[in-house]
Amino acid sequence: MVYAIIWFAILVCVYIGTYLLNRHTKKPDDCKTDFTACQGCANVTCGHYKEGEKK
């Protein structure tokens, strides 16, 4: 039982760590795609989703 809790804690830490590292990764300089009108998947948690955002 203790090993299961330890493995779960390790997996959660790895997930949080990779999420934070990915979040702070800068966009490549040659990426010039305009995502302001992106309607591809309508995922409201996507960083490119701008439908509900006021300007």
CYANA upper distance limits for C-alpha pairs under 8 A (distance plus 0.5 A):
  1 MET  CA      5 ILE  CA      7.08
  2 VAL  CA      6 ILE  CA      6.78
  3 TYR  CA      7 TRP  CA      6.58
  4 ALA  CA      8 PHE  CA      6.59
  5 ILE  CA      9 ALA  CA      6.64
  6 ILE  CA     10 ILE  CA      6.70
  7 TRP  CA     11 LEU  CA      6.65
  8 PHE  CA     12 VAL  CA      6.68
  9 ALA  CA     13 CYS  CA      6.68
 10 ILE  CA     14 VAL  CA      6.67
 11 LEU  CA     15 TYR  CA      6.62
 12 VAL  CA     16 ILE  CA      6.66
 13 CYS  CA     17 GLY  CA      6.46
 14 VAL  CA     18 THR  CA      6.58
 15 TYR  CA     19 TYR  CA      6.55
 16 ILE  CA     20 LEU  CA      6.67
 17 GLY  CA     21 LEU  CA      6.67
 18 THR  CA     22 ASN  CA      6.49
 19 TYR  CA     23 ARG  CA      6.54
 20 LEU  CA     24 HIS  CA      6.83
 21 LEU  CA     25 THR  CA      6.92
 27 LYS  CA     31 CYS  CA      7.42
 35 PHE  CA     48 HIS  CA      6.21
 35 PHE  CA     49 TYR  CA      8.16
 36 THR  CA     48 HIS  CA      7.41
 36 THR  CA     49 TYR  CA      7.87
 36 THR  CA     50 LYS  CA      6.42
 37 ALA  CA     49 TYR  CA      8.49
 37 ALA  CA     50 LYS  CA      7.49
 37 ALA  CA     51 GLU  CA      8.12
 38 CYS  CA     48 HIS  CA      7.32
 38 CYS  CA     49 TYR  CA      6.86
 38 CYS  CA     50 LYS  CA      7.84
 39 GLN  CA     49 TYR  CA      7.90
 42 ALA  CA     49 TYR  CA      7.40
 43 ASN  CA     49 TYR  CA      7.32
 44 VAL  CA     49 TYR  CA      6.44
 45 THR  CA     49 TYR  CA      7.82
